[in-house]
Amino acid sequence: MDKTNLSVVLHSQGDLRLEHRPIPEPGPNEVLLQMHSVGICGSDVHYWQHGRIGDFVVKKPMVLGHEAAGRVVKVGSAVTNLKPGDRVAVEPGVPRDTDEFFKSGRYNLSPTIFFCATPPDDGNLCRYYKHSANFCYKLPDNVTFEEGALIEPLSVGIHACRRAGVSLGSTVLICGAGPIGLVCLLVAKAMGASQVVITDLSSERLAMAKELGADFPQEVRREDTAEQLAKKVEELLGAQPHVTIECTGVQSSVQTAIYATRSGGVVVLVGMGAEMTTIPLLNAAVREVDIRGVFRYCNTWPMAIAMLASKKVNVKPLVTHRFPLEQAVQAFETTRQGLGVKVMLKCDENDQSP
């Protein structure tokens, strides 16, 4: 095993460094992982560029990364579910307390939850990382490390579609064709959505959405009003969608989501925008359009693994760029510029395969 642990560390706004840190020692219920593939998320880039997301502020150096898969190299004394050599996907949110949210199965809402790369908790963009064994899930042989890392964004799609009540025959509007919009598309289709409209400003992203199964990719022009766009969606589908999944956080897009959704339908807000957003609340109220929030995910890894292993969902096309861990700064720059879809960092010097 290496003696050093190369890690991608954010010191403060704009100050991203590669550093050698000590290799951690797993506690009784933890495993030490040799990281293999870690995706870069928009939130990682946001912390780098702005030093904060809402109330989460970077106050001390923090290892980035939370979309991860790796190999178990060491297990804690009380671990029974894993052994060295096991390939695992990492669920980054680990509850610290057995509180009401934990007990009710909605542990993502626990205020004291540990979450990789959310200040002050370190992430896993490094060579070696320790994590709760209960939140490491064994990957079947036919699921790659990169697919394992993509379970994290895929989980956002699963949780959003569950919250939306997507089912056989649903018609769905997805606002935004970035990585999260695309995983929502994949999951909605797998859950039985009959027709999906997806909107974006970028024709490249919409081309990817078409490849992944979108029925109606719809390019948005900045001058379009929310009502105009909602009307266009209705024309494409022949009726308003049952469900809208909003993945941008942009005010005009949230407005479109409400106007576009069928009366009695559901709008799910996944994208994070401004704290105060102006929306046509009365329109939603008098039409009984339910507006539901999404915060990360819970209880999604087993379903995601089953979806990938059965080939019901193919996330492989989402990875458009790969960099060795040593080129992390370049990888972050690629993501910041919005090039491609998902940038993957390869953390194992001796195995750079998918």
MOKAHU-V489335 format. One record per residue. N is the residue number from 1. RES is the residue in one small letter. SS is DSSP state (a for helix, b for strand, c for the rest). Layout:
((N,RES,SS) (N,RES,SS))
This chain:
((1,m,c) (2,d,c) (3,k,c) (4,t,c) (5,n,b) (6,l,b) (7,s,b) (8,v,b) (9,v,b) (10,l,b) (11,h,b) (12,s,b) (13,q,c) (14,g,c) (15,d,b) (16,l,b) (17,r,b) (18,l,b) (19,e,b) (20,h,b) (21,r,b) (22,p,c) (23,i,c) (24,p,c) (25,e,c) (26,p,c) (27,g,c) (28,p,c) (29,n,c) (30,e,b) (31,v,b) (32,l,b) (33,l,b) (34,q,b) (35,m,b) (36,h,b) (37,s,b) (38,v,b) (39,g,b) (40,i,c) (41,c,c) (42,g,a) (43,s,a) (44,d,a) (45,v,a) (46,h,a) (47,y,a) (48,w,a) (49,q,a) (50,h,a) (51,g,c) (52,r,b) (53,i,b) (54,g,c) (55,d,c) (56,f,b) (57,v,b) (58,v,c) (59,k,c) (60,k,c) (61,p,c) (62,m,b) (63,v,b) (64,l,c) (65,g,c) (66,h,c) (67,e,b) (68,a,b) (69,a,b) (70,g,b) (71,r,b) (72,v,b) (73,v,b) (74,k,b) (75,v,b) (76,g,c) (77,s,c) (78,a,c) (79,v,c) (80,t,c) (81,n,c) (82,l,c) (83,k,c) (84,p,c) (85,g,c) (86,d,c) (87,r,b) (88,v,b) (89,a,b) (90,v,b) (91,e,c) (92,p,c) (93,g,b) (94,v,b) (95,p,c) (96,r,c) (97,d,c) (98,t,c) (99,d,c) (100,e,a) (101,f,a) (102,f,a) (103,k,a) (104,s,c) (105,g,c) (106,r,c) (107,y,a) (108,n,a) (109,l,a) (110,s,c) (111,p,c) (112,t,c) (113,i,c) (114,f,b) (115,f,b) (116,c,c) (117,a,c) (118,t,b) (119,p,c) (120,p,c) (121,d,b) (122,d,c) (123,g,c) (124,n,c) (125,l,c) (126,c,b) (127,r,c) (128,y,b) (129,y,b) (130,k,b) (131,h,b) (132,s,b) (133,a,a) (134,n,a) (135,f,a) (136,c,b) (137,y,b) (138,k,b) (139,l,c) (140,p,c) (141,d,c) (142,n,c) (143,v,c) (144,t,c) (145,f,a) (146,e,a) (147,e,a) (148,g,a) (149,a,a) (150,l,c) (151,i,a) (152,e,a) (153,p,a) (154,l,a) (155,s,a) (156,v,a) (157,g,a) (158,i,a) (159,h,a) (160,a,a) (161,c,a) (162,r,a) (163,r,a) (164,a,a) (165,g,c) (166,v,c) (167,s,c) (168,l,c) (169,g,c) (170,s,c) (171,t,b) (172,v,b) (173,l,b) (174,i,b) (175,c,b) (176,g,c) (177,a,c) (178,g,c) (179,p,a) (180,i,a) (181,g,a) (182,l,a) (183,v,a) (184,c,a) (185,l,a) (186,l,a) (187,v,a) (188,a,a) (189,k,a) (190,a,a) (191,m,c) (192,g,c) (193,a,c) (194,s,c) (195,q,b) (196,v,b) (197,v,b) (198,i,b) (199,t,b) (200,d,b) (201,l,c) (202,s,c) (203,s,a) (204,e,a) (205,r,a) (206,l,a) (207,a,a) (208,m,a) (209,a,a) (210,k,a) (211,e,a) (212,l,c) (213,g,c) (214,a,c) (215,d,c) (216,f,b) (217,p,b) (218,q,b) (219,e,b) (220,v,c) (221,r,c) (222,r,c) (223,e,c) (224,d,c) (225,t,c) (226,a,a) (227,e,a) (228,q,a) (229,l,a) (230,a,a) (231,k,a) (232,k,a) (233,v,a) (234,e,a) (235,e,a) (236,l,a) (237,l,a) (238,g,c) (239,a,c) (240,q,c) (241,p,b) (242,h,b) (243,v,b) (244,t,b) (245,i,b) (246,e,b) (247,c,c) (248,t,c) (249,g,c) (250,v,c) (251,q,a) (252,s,a) (253,s,a) (254,v,a) (255,q,a) (256,t,a) (257,a,a) (258,i,a) (259,y,a) (260,a,a) (261,t,b) (262,r,b) (263,s,b) (264,g,b) (265,g,b) (266,v,b) (267,v,b) (268,v,b) (269,l,b) (270,v,c) (271,g,c) (272,m,c) (273,g,c) (274,a,c) (275,e,c) (276,m,c) (277,t,c) (278,t,c) (279,i,c) (280,p,c) (281,l,a) (282,l,a) (283,n,a) (284,a,a) (285,a,a) (286,v,a) (287,r,c) (288,e,c) (289,v,c) (290,d,b) (291,i,b) (292,r,b) (293,g,b) (294,v,c) (295,f,c) (296,r,c) (297,y,c) (298,c,c) (299,n,c) (300,t,c) (301,w,a) (302,p,a) (303,m,a) (304,a,a) (305,i,a) (306,a,a) (307,m,a) (308,l,a) (309,a,a) (310,s,c) (311,k,c) (312,k,c) (313,v,c) (314,n,c) (315,v,c) (316,k,a) (317,p,a) (318,l,a) (319,v,b) (320,t,b) (321,h,b) (322,r,b) (323,f,b) (324,p,b) (325,l,a) (326,e,a) (327,q,a) (328,a,a) (329,v,a) (330,q,a) (331,a,a) (332,f,a) (333,e,a) (334,t,a) (335,t,a) (336,r,a) (337,q,c) (338,g,c) (339,l,c) (340,g,c) (341,v,c) (342,k,b) (343,v,b) (344,m,b) (345,l,b) (346,k,b) (347,c,c) (348,d,c) (349,e,c) (350,n,c) (351,d,c) (352,q,c) (353,s,c) (354,p,c))
